């Protein structure tokens, strides 16, 4: 018998000063049995970091031809394709050809190797944004993860401050220069 998904309910108070976006995001997210808690946290962070009208979670791991999040236009075209983790560059290249914009929240223990292997191929994609996030930050958030999530996220000057209860964690949001250098 297959294991069921674990359901998380999230409320994220977002103050993205860098983009002038202030809102309360709510989501019910299913964690697939094969998904790690780190990946779930990364998906929720991507939901906040790339927040815009009509951004929704997809079937994710259950549908290999869909990103983690997307914005679809009224005609069914994908306007924004958001990936989380360290996907193969072929997947990103294909998405960039079919979508107006592609965003990647790059995270994972093998980030340095992924960067060396895949960024040269991605360097020519004009409609791609890549943001790297530190693994220790993700691990710290996972240690505080509960089924009912209440986060306050403030983003200012390229730094993400995430408050859970009375504790605030912070990490730099490293915009990955597609020439292969982090800023």
TACORRA-V109228 format. One record per helix or strand of 2 or more residues. SS is the DSSP state (alpha for helix, beta for strand). FROM is the first residue (numbers start at 0). LEN is the number of residues. If there is no record, write none. Layout:
SS&FROM&LEN / SS&FROM&LEN
//
This chain:
beta&5&11 / beta&20&11 / alpha&36&13 / beta&55&2 / alpha&59&3 / beta&68&4 / beta&77&8 / alpha&88&10 / beta&100&6 / alpha&110&12 / beta&127&5 / alpha&134&9 / beta&147&9 / beta&158&6 / beta&166&6 / beta&173&4 / beta&180&2
//
